[in-house]
């Protein structure tokens, strides 16, 4: 992908609203000529993210999220609704000028998720891409991904499952294998899931390091942190958008 200097924001822990606000902020950074960026994070508290064009009430059992203290946030990207356990997954994103990736959606997914498949192979796990944006081990999903394009920027973000609490997941998600989504909103597709802890003898830290190395392989990069301007912009977005019911709950 050429001799472009990349920026890496190493693993952080944050709320869903902050995570999405920083994702949107990154698009502006790159669109303004800033460096392409790879970042990693985990959630605190646990969260549900819904796709940009989804009906929240069709996808999420909201009263249970409120009872359990689980955040609900709407992404700018498309795709389906996902439950994110604070202790059981690793989240990554790549934000870069569109010209560094394939022009089409499927091609860009193939490039990005091919690296995730390679990282899993490094851990001794045989995986494959399915439905363009999912990484599967056998018939179970281990990684779901979504992407958005705008202002000449491509952003792909995804989840690598470390462990799975299906009881918690399906207590707050409505999607089921035998349920067809209907209506004007984009319905979620259900896949049985699994996590790395059940597939390989690796620690969470080892999985993070392996994914880090694969996503940055062949690239020159610096490990750094957010600028003050980025944090200030993200804080504004949390207050005006990602922390509000108007954005998160109303289609």
N, C-alpha and C positions, 0 to 999 in steps of 0.2 A: 504493500500500500504506500510505498514511497518513503522517503526520508523525512517524515513529519514528526516533530516533537510532540508527544502526547503528555497529558497530565493525568495523574492517578490520585484519586481521593480514597485513601485506605478505609478499611472496615470501620463503620460508625454504628451507633445505636440511636434511633430517633422515632418520633411519632409519625404516623401515616401522613398527617397534614404537612409536616416539615419535609418528609421524603418527597412528596409530590411537588411541593413548592420549589424545592431545590432542583428537581428534574426540569420544571418549566424555566427556572432561572438559567440552567445550563444551556437550554436552547438559545436564549438570548445572548449568552456569553459567546457561544460558538458562531452564531449569526453575525456578531459584531467583530469577528476576526480572532476570537480567543482560541486557545488550543483545543483540539479534540480531547475528550475526557472519558476515562473509565472510572466508575465509582462502585463502591460496595457498601451495603448496609444491612442491618437487621432491625426489627421492629420492637418498640416498647411504648405502649402495650401491644398485644396482638391486634391484628387489623383485618378488615375486609376491604379489598379494592374492587370497584366496579368499573367496567369499560365506559368510555365516553358516551356511548349511545345506548346505554342499558337503563331499564326501568328498575330502580332499586327495590321497590316493594315486590316485584316479580322474582327478584334474585336473592334477597336477604331477609332473614327473620329479624327485623330491626329491634323488637322488644327484648330478644335474647341477647343481642349485642349490647344493648344498654344495661341489662342486668349483669352481664359478665365483664363490663368495662372494655369492650372490644371496639376499637375505632372503625368507622366506616368513611371511606373517602372515594371520590370519583377521580379516575385518571384522565389525563388529556388524550391518552392513547386508546385505541379500540380494544377488541377482544372481550373475553368473558370475565366473570366475577371470580375472585380468588381469595381464599382464606389464608392469612399469614400468621403463623404461630411465632411468638417472640423468641422461643427457644429452639425452634426446629427447622429453620431455613436460612439460606444465604441469598441475598438479593444483589444483583449486579445491573449496571446499565452502561451503554456505550453511546455517547453523543458526539457526532462528527459531521463535517461537511458531506452532503450527499454524494459528491464526486468520489469519495473514498470507498464507496460501496456500490453494489449493483444497483441499477436504476429501478428495477422492479421489486415489489414487495417480497415475492418468493425468493428471489435471488439474494436479497439482503439477509433474509432469515437464514438461508442456506449457509452463507458466509459466517454469520455470527454463531449459529447453533452448531455448525461444524466444529468450531473451537470448543464448545461445551462438550460435544461428543468426544473430542480428542482428550479433554481433561478427564472425562470419565474413564476413557481407555487407560490413561496414566494411573488411575486408581484400580485398574483391573476389572472395570465394568464395561460390558458390551452394550452400547446404546444405539438408537437410531432416531431420525427425525420423522415425525408423523404430523399430518394436517398442517404442514408448513411451519407451525410455531410451537410444537410440543416436542420434547425429547422423551423417548420411551425406553424402558428396559423391560423386555418381554412385552406384556400387554398392560404394563403400568407406567403412568407418567411420573417422571422424576423432575421435570422442568417445564414450566409454561412461560411463554414470552409474548410481548406485544410491541408494536412499533408505531411511531408517528413521524410525519414529515411536514416541514413548514419552514419558511424563511431560508430555504437552501440547506436545511439541517435534517439529518436522520438521527432518530433516537430509538434505540432498542433496549428494553429492560425486561429482565426475567428473574425467575425464582428457581433456585436449586434446593430441593427438599433434603433436609438432613434427617429428619424423623417425621412421623405422621401420627397425629391423633385424629383418626377419622370420626370418632364420636363427637369431639369438639367441632370439627369442620362441618359435619352435616347437621349439627344442632343449630347452625346459623346460616347455612346455605340451602337454597331451595332446589337447586339443580340435582337431578337424579338420572340414572341411566334410562329409566323407563318413562321419563317425563319430557314431552316435547314443548319447548317454549313457543308461545303464541303472542301475537300482538305486534305493535309497531316497533318495539324496541328489539335490540340484538340479544337473542337468548344465549345463555352459556351452554357449552357442551361438557358433559361429565365424562371423565376418564378415571378408572381406578388408579390410585397413586401409591407410591412407595418412596422410601428415603434412603440416603446413602448409608445410614447406620445399619440397615438390614442387608446391604449389598456388598459392603467392603469393610476391611479392617483398617479404617482410617479415622483419625480424630477430626473434629470440626475444623481445627486450625490447619491440619494437613490438607483438608478439602479446599479450604479458602486459599491456601498458598498454591495449590495445584491449579485451581481455576485462575488465579491471579497470573501465574506464569503463562498459561495458555492464551489468555485474552491479550497479553502484552507481548507475546513471542514475536520476534522480528521487528519490534518497534522500539524506537528510542523514546524514553519517557523520564519524567521526574515525578517523585512522590511528594505531594504538597497538601495544602488545605484550602478551604474556601477563602476568597477575598472578603474584605469588609463590605464591599459593595454588593457582592452576591448574597451575603447573609442578610443585609438590610433589605434587599429586594425580596428575598424569600420570606422574611418576616412580614412584609407588607402583603404578600400573597396568602400567607396563613390567615392573617386577619381579615382580608377582603374576599377570599375565595375558598381555599381548601379547608379552612376551619369553620365554614358556614353551612347551614342546612340548605340554603338557596342553591349552592353549587353541588353539594354532595347528594342531596335527596331528590331534587327536582329535575326531571328530564327535559 
